[in-house]
């Protein structure tokens, strides 16, 4: 009788260990997915940072050579190209990437998420 009870107890413990292992594997897969998503956002942000620095260098160069109107036109063209790109939360894609990341964090914590991003270029026009 003791042997039967010991066998059931051992079987129960083995099943619990297997279930715990499966749960841990699922959690690891979920974390890996989140890490990959965040890595992709970081790559996108780095690429956009490079592009923005290039644009700033062009504007700086135009302003240093006294071509203020050309600099303003360049800025307006950049603004229009950003507006033509679709993004979920606003007209500026790097802000969209950050907002998307924060949205996912809020989903995990069951927090309501709403964001409004005002385009500063609307105030730049004469």
MODELLER restraints for C-alpha pairs under 7 A, 6 or more apart:
rsr = mdl.restraints
at = mdl.atoms
rsr.add(forms.Gaussian(group=physical.xy_distance, feature=features.Distance(at['CA:41:A'], at['CA:97:A']), mean=6.28, stdev=0.5))
rsr.add(forms.Gaussian(group=physical.xy_distance, feature=features.Distance(at['CA:45:A'], at['CA:94:A']), mean=6.15, stdev=0.5))
rsr.add(forms.Gaussian(group=physical.xy_distance, feature=features.Distance(at['CA:48:A'], at['CA:94:A']), mean=6.83, stdev=0.5))
rsr.add(forms.Gaussian(group=physical.xy_distance, feature=features.Distance(at['CA:59:A'], at['CA:71:A']), mean=5.31, stdev=0.5))
rsr.add(forms.Gaussian(group=physical.xy_distance, feature=features.Distance(at['CA:62:A'], at['CA:68:A']), mean=6.65, stdev=0.5))
rsr.add(forms.Gaussian(group=physical.xy_distance, feature=features.Distance(at['CA:62:A'], at['CA:70:A']), mean=6.82, stdev=0.5))
rsr.add(forms.Gaussian(group=physical.xy_distance, feature=features.Distance(at['CA:62:A'], at['CA:71:A']), mean=5.50, stdev=0.5))
rsr.add(forms.Gaussian(group=physical.xy_distance, feature=features.Distance(at['CA:63:A'], at['CA:71:A']), mean=6.30, stdev=0.5))
rsr.add(forms.Gaussian(group=physical.xy_distance, feature=features.Distance(at['CA:79:A'], at['CA:121:A']), mean=6.70, stdev=0.5))
rsr.add(forms.Gaussian(group=physical.xy_distance, feature=features.Distance(at['CA:82:A'], at['CA:91:A']), mean=6.31, stdev=0.5))
rsr.add(forms.Gaussian(group=physical.xy_distance, feature=features.Distance(at['CA:82:A'], at['CA:92:A']), mean=6.04, stdev=0.5))
rsr.add(forms.Gaussian(group=physical.xy_distance, feature=features.Distance(at['CA:83:A'], at['CA:91:A']), mean=5.22, stdev=0.5))
rsr.add(forms.Gaussian(group=physical.xy_distance, feature=features.Distance(at['CA:87:A'], at['CA:93:A']), mean=5.99, stdev=0.5))
rsr.add(forms.Gaussian(group=physical.xy_distance, feature=features.Distance(at['CA:87:A'], at['CA:96:A']), mean=6.09, stdev=0.5))
rsr.add(forms.Gaussian(group=physical.xy_distance, feature=features.Distance(at['CA:88:A'], at['CA:96:A']), mean=6.26, stdev=0.5))
rsr.add(forms.Gaussian(group=physical.xy_distance, feature=features.Distance(at['CA:89:A'], at['CA:96:A']), mean=5.49, stdev=0.5))
rsr.add(forms.Gaussian(group=physical.xy_distance, feature=features.Distance(at['CA:89:A'], at['CA:115:A']), mean=6.81, stdev=0.5))
rsr.add(forms.Gaussian(group=physical.xy_distance, feature=features.Distance(at['CA:89:A'], at['CA:116:A']), mean=6.85, stdev=0.5))
rsr.add(forms.Gaussian(group=physical.xy_distance, feature=features.Distance(at['CA:89:A'], at['CA:117:A']), mean=6.92, stdev=0.5))
rsr.add(forms.Gaussian(group=physical.xy_distance, feature=features.Distance(at['CA:90:A'], at['CA:96:A']), mean=6.34, stdev=0.5))
rsr.add(forms.Gaussian(group=physical.xy_distance, feature=features.Distance(at['CA:90:A'], at['CA:117:A']), mean=5.47, stdev=0.5))
rsr.add(forms.Gaussian(group=physical.xy_distance, feature=features.Distance(at['CA:91:A'], at['CA:119:A']), mean=6.76, stdev=0.5))
rsr.add(forms.Gaussian(group=physical.xy_distance, feature=features.Distance(at['CA:103:A'], at['CA:113:A']), mean=6.15, stdev=0.5))
rsr.add(forms.Gaussian(group=physical.xy_distance, feature=features.Distance(at['CA:106:A'], at['CA:112:A']), mean=6.73, stdev=0.5))
rsr.add(forms.Gaussian(group=physical.xy_distance, feature=features.Distance(at['CA:106:A'], at['CA:113:A']), mean=6.49, stdev=0.5))
